[in-house]
């Protein structure tokens, strides 16, 4: 497998497409030095539904593109 390069927004859109009810303003992509660290998805208090989380989204990755290392 090869490393993948993608924009943070494209990654968020892929997560939203795969999870009905999830929108890009309900998650945040975290990166370090242009490499994906994690995707944070915000849930409601019951942990059964998604919710918006601008405070988490504001801390998201600012890189134009991020690298996703291939599984080793």
PDB file of N, CA, C and O in Angstrom:
ATOM      1  N   UNK A   1       0.838  -1.188   0.000  1.00  0.00           N
ATOM      2  CA  UNK A   1       0.000   0.000   0.000  1.00  0.00           C
ATOM      3  C   UNK A   1       0.876   1.243   0.000  1.00  0.00           C
ATOM      4  O   UNK A   1       2.001   1.231   0.500  1.00  0.00           O
ATOM      5  N   UNK A   2       0.341   2.308  -0.567  1.00  0.00           N
ATOM      6  CA  UNK A   2       1.089   3.556  -0.679  1.00  0.00           C
ATOM      7  C   UNK A   2       0.468   4.625   0.205  1.00  0.00           C
ATOM      8  O   UNK A   2      -0.721   4.574   0.520  1.00  0.00           O
ATOM      9  N   UNK A   3       1.297   5.608   0.607  1.00  0.00           N
ATOM     10  CA  UNK A   3       0.781   6.764   1.330  1.00  0.00           C
ATOM     11  C   UNK A   3      -0.203   7.500   0.429  1.00  0.00           C
ATOM     12  O   UNK A   3      -0.098   7.436  -0.796  1.00  0.00           O
ATOM     13  N   UNK A   4      -1.145   8.188   1.030  1.00  0.00           N
ATOM     14  CA  UNK A   4      -2.179   8.922   0.294  1.00  0.00           C
ATOM     15  C   UNK A   4      -2.089  10.400   0.658  1.00  0.00           C
ATOM     16  O   UNK A   4      -1.808  10.734   1.809  1.00  0.00           O
ATOM     17  N   UNK A   5      -2.323  11.280  -0.297  1.00  0.00           N
ATOM     18  CA  UNK A   5      -2.358  12.713  -0.034  1.00  0.00           C
ATOM     19  C   UNK A   5      -3.760  13.214  -0.351  1.00  0.00           C
ATOM     20  O   UNK A   5      -4.336  12.861  -1.380  1.00  0.00           O
ATOM     21  N   UNK A   6      -4.308  14.045   0.547  1.00  0.00           N
ATOM     22  CA  UNK A   6      -5.683  14.523   0.410  1.00  0.00           C
ATOM     23  C   UNK A   6      -5.800  15.861   1.142  1.00  0.00           C
ATOM     24  O   UNK A   6      -4.995  16.154   2.026  1.00  0.00           O
ATOM     25  N   UNK A   7      -6.783  16.663   0.787  1.00  0.00           N
ATOM     26  CA  UNK A   7      -7.017  17.888   1.551  1.00  0.00           C
ATOM     27  C   UNK A   7      -7.822  17.531   2.803  1.00  0.00           C
ATOM     28  O   UNK A   7      -8.581  16.562   2.787  1.00  0.00           O
ATOM     29  N   UNK A   8      -7.670  18.296   3.883  1.00  0.00           N
ATOM     30  CA  UNK A   8      -8.471  18.026   5.075  1.00  0.00           C
ATOM     31  C   UNK A   8      -9.976  18.056   4.776  1.00  0.00           C
ATOM     32  O   UNK A   8     -10.722  17.225   5.295  1.00  0.00           O
ATOM     33  N   UNK A   9     -10.426  19.002   3.947  1.00  0.00           N
ATOM     34  CA  UNK A   9     -11.850  19.090   3.630  1.00  0.00           C
ATOM     35  C   UNK A   9     -12.325  17.861   2.855  1.00  0.00           C
ATOM     36  O   UNK A   9     -13.420  17.361   3.112  1.00  0.00           O
ATOM     37  N   UNK A  10     -11.527  17.372   1.920  1.00  0.00           N
ATOM     38  CA  UNK A  10     -11.906  16.168   1.173  1.00  0.00           C
ATOM     39  C   UNK A  10     -12.026  14.967   2.101  1.00  0.00           C
ATOM     40  O   UNK A  10     -12.908  14.127   1.921  1.00  0.00           O
ATOM     41  N   UNK A  11     -11.141  14.881   3.095  1.00  0.00           N
ATOM     42  CA  UNK A  11     -11.225  13.784   4.055  1.00  0.00           C
ATOM     43  C   UNK A  11     -12.504  13.906   4.881  1.00  0.00           C
ATOM     44  O   UNK A  11     -13.196  12.912   5.100  1.00  0.00           O
ATOM     45  N   UNK A  12     -12.823  15.123   5.341  1.00  0.00           N
ATOM     46  CA  UNK A  12     -14.066  15.330   6.087  1.00  0.00           C
ATOM     47  C   UNK A  12     -15.280  14.969   5.233  1.00  0.00           C
ATOM     48  O   UNK A  12     -16.224  14.349   5.725  1.00  0.00           O
ATOM     49  N   UNK A  13     -15.259  15.350   3.970  1.00  0.00           N
ATOM     50  CA  UNK A  13     -16.390  15.027   3.077  1.00  0.00           C
ATOM     51  C   UNK A  13     -16.536  13.518   2.893  1.00  0.00           C
ATOM     52  O   UNK A  13     -17.654  13.011   2.799  1.00  0.00           O
ATOM     53  N   UNK A  14     -15.422  12.805   2.841  1.00  0.00           N
ATOM     54  CA  UNK A  14     -15.478  11.345   2.709  1.00  0.00           C
ATOM     55  C   UNK A  14     -16.098  10.717   3.963  1.00  0.00           C
ATOM     56  O   UNK A  14     -16.903   9.792   3.855  1.00  0.00           O
ATOM     57  N   UNK A  15     -15.730  11.213   5.148  1.00  0.00           N
ATOM     58  CA  UNK A  15     -16.332  10.718   6.387  1.00  0.00           C
ATOM     59  C   UNK A  15     -17.832  11.020   6.400  1.00  0.00           C
ATOM     60  O   UNK A  15     -18.632  10.171   6.792  1.00  0.00           O
ATOM     61  N   UNK A  16     -18.217  12.239   5.968  1.00  0.00           N
ATOM     62  CA  UNK A  16     -19.628  12.625   5.958  1.00  0.00           C
ATOM     63  C   UNK A  16     -20.426  11.752   4.989  1.00  0.00           C
ATOM     64  O   UNK A  16     -21.550  11.351   5.288  1.00  0.00           O
ATOM     65  N   UNK A  17     -19.846  11.466   3.843  1.00  0.00           N
ATOM     66  CA  UNK A  17     -20.525  10.637   2.849  1.00  0.00           C
ATOM     67  C   UNK A  17     -20.750   9.221   3.363  1.00  0.00           C
ATOM     68  O   UNK A  17     -21.761   8.595   3.044  1.00  0.00           O
ATOM     69  N   UNK A  18     -19.815   8.716   4.153  1.00  0.00           N
ATOM     70  CA  UNK A  18     -19.896   7.341   4.659  1.00  0.00           C
ATOM     71  C   UNK A  18     -20.752   7.219   5.924  1.00  0.00           C
ATOM     72  O   UNK A  18     -21.068   6.106   6.345  1.00  0.00           O
ATOM     73  N   UNK A  19     -21.131   8.346   6.534  1.00  0.00           N
ATOM     74  CA  UNK A  19     -21.875   8.331   7.801  1.00  0.00           C
ATOM     75  C   UNK A  19     -23.094   9.241   7.705  1.00  0.00           C
ATOM     76  O   UNK A  19     -22.961  10.448   7.904  1.00  0.00           O
ATOM     77  N   UNK A  20     -24.277   8.704   7.408  1.00  0.00           N
ATOM     78  CA  UNK A  20     -25.479   9.513   7.275  1.00  0.00           C
ATOM     79  C   UNK A  20     -25.713  10.379   8.519  1.00  0.00           C
ATOM     80  O   UNK A  20     -25.641   9.897   9.649  1.00  0.00           O
ATOM     81  N   UNK A  21     -25.992  11.659   8.288  1.00  0.00           N
ATOM     82  CA  UNK A  21     -26.247  12.588   9.377  1.00  0.00           C
ATOM     83  C   UNK A  21     -25.010  13.344   9.827  1.00  0.00           C
ATOM     84  O   UNK A  21     -25.126  14.333  10.550  1.00  0.00           O
ATOM     85  N   UNK A  22     -23.823  12.900   9.415  1.00  0.00           N
ATOM     86  CA  UNK A  22     -22.580  13.569   9.777  1.00  0.00           C
ATOM     87  C   UNK A  22     -22.258  14.635   8.735  1.00  0.00           C
ATOM     88  O   UNK A  22     -22.307  14.378   7.532  1.00  0.00           O
ATOM     89  N   UNK A  23     -21.926  15.848   9.217  1.00  0.00           N
ATOM     90  CA  UNK A  23     -21.540  16.944   8.318  1.00  0.00           C
ATOM     91  C   UNK A  23     -20.124  17.395   8.662  1.00  0.00           C
ATOM     92  O   UNK A  23     -19.598  17.066   9.725  1.00  0.00           O
ATOM     93  N   UNK A  24     -19.518  18.148   7.754  1.00  0.00           N
ATOM     94  CA  UNK A  24     -18.136  18.578   7.959  1.00  0.00           C
ATOM     95  C   UNK A  24     -17.975  19.496   9.167  1.00  0.00           C
ATOM     96  O   UNK A  24     -16.876  19.593   9.713  1.00  0.00           O
ATOM     97  N   UNK A  25     -19.049  20.179   9.604  1.00  0.00           N
ATOM     98  CA  UNK A  25     -18.939  21.051  10.787  1.00  0.00           C
ATOM     99  C   UNK A  25     -19.134  20.270  12.089  1.00  0.00           C
ATOM    100  O   UNK A  25     -19.230  20.859  13.166  1.00  0.00           O
ATOM    101  N   UNK A  26     -19.192  18.950  11.980  1.00  0.00           N
ATOM    102  CA  UNK A  26     -19.356  18.077  13.142  1.00  0.00           C
ATOM    103  C   UNK A  26     -18.095  17.255  13.404  1.00  0.00           C
ATOM    104  O   UNK A  26     -18.125  16.288  14.165  1.00  0.00           O
ATOM    105  N   UNK A  27     -16.991  17.646  12.772  1.00  0.00           N
ATOM    106  CA  UNK A  27     -15.742  16.911  12.940  1.00  0.00           C
ATOM    107  C   UNK A  27     -14.564  17.834  12.709  1.00  0.00           C
ATOM    108  O   UNK A  27     -14.717  18.962  12.240  1.00  0.00           O
ATOM    109  N   UNK A  28     -13.399  17.340  13.044  1.00  0.00           N
ATOM    110  CA  UNK A  28     -12.167  18.085  12.849  1.00  0.00           C
ATOM    111  C   UNK A  28     -11.045  17.113  12.504  1.00  0.00           C
ATOM    112  O   UNK A  28     -10.902  16.061  13.127  1.00  0.00           O
ATOM    113  N   UNK A  29     -10.261  17.481  11.509  1.00  0.00           N
ATOM    114  CA  UNK A  29      -9.094  16.699  11.127  1.00  0.00           C
ATOM    115  C   UNK A  29      -7.883  17.328  11.804  1.00  0.00           C
ATOM    116  O   UNK A  29      -7.641  18.526  11.654  1.00  0.00           O
ATOM    117  N   UNK A  30      -7.129  16.540  12.538  1.00  0.00           N
ATOM    118  CA  UNK A  30      -5.924  17.025  13.204  1.00  0.00           C
ATOM    119  C   UNK A  30      -4.701  16.503  12.456  1.00  0.00           C
ATOM    120  O   UNK A  30      -4.641  15.337  12.066  1.00  0.00           O
ATOM    121  N   UNK A  31      -3.722  17.399  12.266  1.00  0.00           N
ATOM    122  CA  UNK A  31      -2.494  16.996  11.585  1.00  0.00           C
ATOM    123  C   UNK A  31      -1.291  17.594  12.299  1.00  0.00           C
ATOM    124  O   UNK A  31      -1.407  18.551  13.064  1.00  0.00           O
ATOM    125  N   UNK A  32      -0.153  17.011  12.030  1.00  0.00           N
ATOM    126  CA  UNK A  32       1.116  17.538  12.538  1.00  0.00           C
ATOM    127  C   UNK A  32       2.121  17.456  11.408  1.00  0.00           C
ATOM    128  O   UNK A  32       2.369  16.386  10.852  1.00  0.00           O
ATOM    129  N   UNK A  33       2.695  18.598  11.079  1.00  0.00           N
ATOM    130  CA  UNK A  33       3.670  18.688   9.983  1.00  0.00           C
ATOM    131  C   UNK A  33       3.146  18.073   8.693  1.00  0.00           C
ATOM    132  O   UNK A  33       3.886  17.409   7.967  1.00  0.00           O
ATOM    133  N   UNK A  34       1.857  18.299   8.411  1.00  0.00           N
ATOM    134  CA  UNK A  34       1.276  17.826   7.168  1.00  0.00           C
ATOM    135  C   UNK A  34       0.925  16.355   7.128  1.00  0.00           C
ATOM    136  O   UNK A  34       0.620  15.822   6.061  1.00  0.00           O
ATOM    137  N   UNK A  35       0.961  15.683   8.280  1.00  0.00           N
ATOM    138  CA  UNK A  35       0.622  14.254   8.353  1.00  0.00           C
ATOM    139  C   UNK A  35      -0.611  14.097   9.242  1.00  0.00           C
ATOM    140  O   UNK A  35      -0.680  14.676  10.326  1.00  0.00           O
ATOM    141  N   UNK A  36      -1.580  13.312   8.776  1.00  0.00           N
ATOM    142  CA  UNK A  36      -2.799  13.069   9.539  1.00  0.00           C
ATOM    143  C   UNK A  36      -2.480  12.503  10.918  1.00  0.00           C
ATOM    144  O   UNK A  36      -1.706  11.554  11.039  1.00  0.00           O
ATOM    145  N   UNK A  37      -3.079  13.088  11.962  1.00  0.00           N
ATOM    146  CA  UNK A  37      -2.945  12.572  13.330  1.00  0.00           C
ATOM    147  C   UNK A  37      -4.223  11.858  13.752  1.00  0.00           C
ATOM    148  O   UNK A  37      -4.180  10.730  14.243  1.00  0.00           O
ATOM    149  N   UNK A  38      -5.368  12.528  13.556  1.00  0.00           N
ATOM    150  CA  UNK A  38      -6.645  11.926  13.944  1.00  0.00           C
ATOM    151  C   UNK A  38      -7.795  12.702  13.330  1.00  0.00           C
ATOM    152  O   UNK A  38      -7.633  13.835  12.876  1.00  0.00           O
ATOM    153  N   UNK A  39      -8.961  12.068  13.327  1.00  0.00           N
ATOM    154  CA  UNK A  39     -10.212  12.712  12.953  1.00  0.00           C
ATOM    155  C   UNK A  39     -11.088  12.688  14.195  1.00  0.00           C
ATOM    156  O   UNK A  39     -11.381  11.620  14.732  1.00  0.00           O
ATOM    157  N   UNK A  40     -11.507  13.859  14.648  1.00  0.00           N
ATOM    158  CA  UNK A  40     -12.362  13.967  15.835  1.00  0.00           C
ATOM    159  C   UNK A  40     -13.791  14.188  15.376  1.00  0.00           C
ATOM    160  O   UNK A  40     -14.069  15.120  14.620  1.00  0.00           O
ATOM    161  N   UNK A  41     -14.695  13.337  15.829  1.00  0.00           N
ATOM    162  CA  UNK A  41     -16.115  13.437  15.480  1.00  0.00           C
ATOM    163  C   UNK A  41     -16.877  13.776  16.749  1.00  0.00           C
ATOM    164  O   UNK A  41     -16.709  13.119  17.777  1.00  0.00           O
ATOM    165  N   UNK A  42     -17.720  14.807  16.677  1.00  0.00           N
ATOM    166  CA  UNK A  42     -18.430  15.297  17.862  1.00  0.00           C
ATOM    167  C   UNK A  42     -19.802  14.642  17.982  1.00  0.00           C
ATOM    168  O   UNK A  42     -20.599  14.655  17.044  1.00  0.00           O
ATOM    169  N   UNK A  43     -20.060  14.070  19.156  1.00  0.00           N
ATOM    170  CA  UNK A  43     -21.319  13.387  19.441  1.00  0.00           C
ATOM    171  C   UNK A  43     -22.119  14.174  20.468  1.00  0.00           C
ATOM    172  O   UNK A  43     -21.564  14.970  21.225  1.00  0.00           O
ATOM    173  N   UNK A  44     -23.431  13.944  20.487  1.00  0.00           N
ATOM    174  CA  UNK A  44     -24.268  14.587  21.502  1.00  0.00           C
ATOM    175  C   UNK A  44     -24.058  13.898  22.855  1.00  0.00           C
ATOM    176  O   UNK A  44     -23.310  12.926  22.956  1.00  0.00           O
ATOM    177  N   UNK A  45     -24.726  14.414  23.889  1.00  0.00           N
ATOM    178  CA  UNK A  45     -24.515  13.889  25.247  1.00  0.00           C
ATOM    179  C   UNK A  45     -24.902  12.422  25.405  1.00  0.00           C
ATOM    180  O   UNK A  45     -24.371  11.728  26.272  1.00  0.00           O
ATOM    181  N   UNK A  46     -25.823  11.950  24.570  1.00  0.00           N
ATOM    182  CA  UNK A  46     -26.235  10.546  24.664  1.00  0.00           C
ATOM    183  C   UNK A  46     -25.303   9.624  23.874  1.00  0.00           C
ATOM    184  O   UNK A  46     -25.414   8.401  23.946  1.00  0.00           O
ATOM    185  N   UNK A  47     -24.389  10.227  23.125  1.00  0.00           N
ATOM    186  CA  UNK A  47     -23.445   9.497  22.267  1.00  0.00           C
ATOM    187  C   UNK A  47     -24.137   8.722  21.154  1.00  0.00           C
ATOM    188  O   UNK A  47     -23.570   7.777  20.606  1.00  0.00           O
ATOM    189  N   UNK A  48     -25.360   9.118  20.821  1.00  0.00           N
ATOM    190  CA  UNK A  48     -26.103   8.420  19.765  1.00  0.00           C
ATOM    191  C   UNK A  48     -26.263   9.252  18.500  1.00  0.00           C
ATOM    192  O   UNK A  48     -26.685   8.732  17.466  1.00  0.00           O
ATOM    193  N   UNK A  49     -25.933  10.533  18.570  1.00  0.00           N
ATOM    194  CA  UNK A  49     -26.074  11.388  17.397  1.00  0.00           C
ATOM    195  C   UNK A  49     -24.904  12.345  17.278  1.00  0.00           C
ATOM    196  O   UNK A  49     -24.181  12.583  18.246  1.00  0.00           O
ATOM    197  N   UNK A  50     -24.725  12.890  16.087  1.00  0.00           N
ATOM    198  CA  UNK A  50     -23.662  13.851  15.837  1.00  0.00           C
ATOM    199  C   UNK A  50     -24.129  15.246  16.242  1.00  0.00           C
ATOM    200  O   UNK A  50     -25.330  15.515  16.288  1.00  0.00           O
ATOM    201  N   UNK A  51     -23.174  16.133  16.537  1.00  0.00           N
ATOM    202  CA  UNK A  51     -23.506  17.526  16.840  1.00  0.00           C
ATOM    203  C   UNK A  51     -22.414  18.430  16.281  1.00  0.00           C
ATOM    204  O   UNK A  51     -21.284  17.997  16.053  1.00  0.00           O
ATOM    205  N   UNK A  52     -22.771  19.688  16.067  1.00  0.00           N
ATOM    206  CA  UNK A  52     -21.763  20.640  15.614  1.00  0.00           C
ATOM    207  C   UNK A  52     -20.821  20.946  16.769  1.00  0.00           C
ATOM    208  O   UNK A  52     -21.197  20.859  17.938  1.00  0.00           O
ATOM    209  N   UNK A  53     -19.603  21.302  16.425  1.00  0.00           N
ATOM    210  CA  UNK A  53     -18.607  21.590  17.460  1.00  0.00           C
ATOM    211  C   UNK A  53     -17.585  22.583  16.915  1.00  0.00           C
ATOM    212  O   UNK A  53     -16.444  22.214  16.634  1.00  0.00           O
ATOM    213  N   UNK A  54     -17.996  23.849  16.765  1.00  0.00           N
ATOM    214  CA  UNK A  54     -17.076  24.846  16.191  1.00  0.00           C
ATOM    215  C   UNK A  54     -15.789  24.999  16.979  1.00  0.00           C
ATOM    216  O   UNK A  54     -14.748  25.283  16.388  1.00  0.00           O
ATOM    217  N   UNK A  55     -15.823  24.819  18.301  1.00  0.00           N
ATOM    218  CA  UNK A  55     -14.610  24.963  19.103  1.00  0.00           C
ATOM    219  C   UNK A  55     -13.593  23.881  18.774  1.00  0.00           C
ATOM    220  O   UNK A  55     -12.389  24.125  18.854  1.00  0.00           O
ATOM    221  N   UNK A  56     -14.050  22.705  18.409  1.00  0.00           N
ATOM    222  CA  UNK A  56     -13.145  21.619  18.012  1.00  0.00           C
ATOM    223  C   UNK A  56     -12.720  21.828  16.563  1.00  0.00           C
ATOM    224  O   UNK A  56     -11.549  21.658  16.224  1.00  0.00           O
ATOM    225  N   UNK A  57     -13.668  22.195  15.715  1.00  0.00           N
ATOM    226  CA  UNK A  57     -13.392  22.409  14.298  1.00  0.00           C
ATOM    227  C   UNK A  57     -12.370  23.523  14.099  1.00  0.00           C
ATOM    228  O   UNK A  57     -11.548  23.446  13.186  1.00  0.00           O
ATOM    229  N   UNK A  58     -12.407  24.550  14.931  1.00  0.00           N
ATOM    230  CA  UNK A  58     -11.470  25.673  14.820  1.00  0.00           C
ATOM    231  C   UNK A  58     -10.023  25.258  15.067  1.00  0.00           C
ATOM    232  O   UNK A  58      -9.098  25.941  14.628  1.00  0.00           O
ATOM    233  N   UNK A  59      -9.825  24.154  15.759  1.00  0.00           N
ATOM    234  CA  UNK A  59      -8.480  23.664  16.059  1.00  0.00           C
ATOM    235  C   UNK A  59      -7.963  22.716  14.978  1.00  0.00           C
ATOM    236  O   UNK A  59      -6.893  22.124  15.123  1.00  0.00           O
ATOM    237  N   UNK A  60      -8.716  22.579  13.911  1.00  0.00           N
ATOM    238  CA  UNK A  60      -8.383  21.614  12.864  1.00  0.00           C
ATOM    239  C   UNK A  60      -7.126  21.955  12.090  1.00  0.00           C
ATOM    240  O   UNK A  60      -6.543  23.027  12.250  1.00  0.00           O
ATOM    241  N   UNK A  61      -6.731  21.033  11.263  1.00  0.00           N
ATOM    242  CA  UNK A  61      -5.532  21.107  10.445  1.00  0.00           C
ATOM    243  C   UNK A  61      -5.592  22.298   9.498  1.00  0.00           C
ATOM    244  O   UNK A  61      -6.614  22.537   8.855  1.00  0.00           O
ATOM    245  N   UNK A  62      -4.505  23.036   9.414  1.00  0.00           N
ATOM    246  CA  UNK A  62      -4.430  24.195   8.520  1.00  0.00           C
ATOM    247  C   UNK A  62      -3.600  23.909   7.266  1.00  0.00           C
ATOM    248  O   UNK A  62      -3.444  24.787   6.418  1.00  0.00           O
ATOM    249  N   UNK A  63      -3.076  22.711   7.143  1.00  0.00           N
ATOM    250  CA  UNK A  63      -2.287  22.363   5.959  1.00  0.00           C
ATOM    251  C   UNK A  63      -3.190  22.287   4.729  1.00  0.00           C
ATOM    252  O   UNK A  63      -4.339  21.853   4.816  1.00  0.00           O
ATOM    253  N   UNK A  64      -2.661  22.709   3.595  1.00  0.00           N
ATOM    254  CA  UNK A  64      -3.426  22.636   2.353  1.00  0.00           C
ATOM    255  C   UNK A  64      -3.703  21.175   1.978  1.00  0.00           C
ATOM    256  O   UNK A  64      -4.789  20.831   1.512  1.00  0.00           O
ATOM    257  N   UNK A  65      -2.703  20.337   2.192  1.00  0.00           N
ATOM    258  CA  UNK A  65      -2.838  18.904   1.942  1.00  0.00           C
ATOM    259  C   UNK A  65      -2.204  18.154   3.091  1.00  0.00           C
ATOM    260  O   UNK A  65      -1.280  18.643   3.741  1.00  0.00           O
ATOM    261  N   UNK A  66      -2.713  16.964   3.332  1.00  0.00           N
ATOM    262  CA  UNK A  66      -2.141  16.122   4.380  1.00  0.00           C
ATOM    263  C   UNK A  66      -1.802  14.759   3.797  1.00  0.00           C
ATOM    264  O   UNK A  66      -2.419  14.304   2.834  1.00  0.00           O
ATOM    265  N   UNK A  67      -0.832  14.135   4.385  1.00  0.00           N
ATOM    266  CA  UNK A  67      -0.420  12.795   3.993  1.00  0.00           C
ATOM    267  C   UNK A  67      -1.037  11.803   4.979  1.00  0.00           C
ATOM    268  O   UNK A  67      -1.022  12.011   6.192  1.00  0.00           O
ATOM    269  N   UNK A  68      -1.574  10.729   4.427  1.00  0.00           N
ATOM    270  CA  UNK A  68      -2.093   9.642   5.253  1.00  0.00           C
ATOM    271  C   UNK A  68      -1.165   8.453   5.024  1.00  0.00           C
ATOM    272  O   UNK A  68      -1.199   7.841   3.957  1.00  0.00           O
ATOM    273  N   UNK A  69      -0.339   8.119   6.013  1.00  0.00           N
ATOM    274  CA  UNK A  69       0.592   7.001   5.838  1.00  0.00           C
ATOM    275  C   UNK A  69      -0.150   5.686   5.586  1.00  0.00           C
ATOM    276  O   UNK A  69      -1.195   5.424   6.182  1.00  0.00           O
ATOM    277  N   UNK A  70       0.393   4.889   4.717  1.00  0.00           N
ATOM    278  CA  UNK A  70      -0.172   3.577   4.433  1.00  0.00           C
ATOM    279  C   UNK A  70      -0.016   2.685   5.671  1.00  0.00           C
ATOM    280  O   UNK A  70       0.943   2.832   6.429  1.00  0.00           O
ATOM    281  N   UNK A  71      -0.961   1.762   5.872  1.00  0.00           N
ATOM    282  CA  UNK A  71      -0.815   0.821   6.986  1.00  0.00           C
ATOM    283  C   UNK A  71       0.481   0.024   6.825  1.00  0.00           C
ATOM    284  O   UNK A  71       0.852  -0.365   5.718  1.00  0.00           O
ATOM    285  N   UNK A  72       1.138  -0.203   7.913  1.00  0.00           N
ATOM    286  CA  UNK A  72       2.413  -0.929   7.867  1.00  0.00           C
ATOM    287  C   UNK A  72       2.234  -2.310   8.459  1.00  0.00           C
ATOM    288  O   UNK A  72       3.187  -3.086   8.516  1.00  0.00           O
TER     289      UNK A  72
END
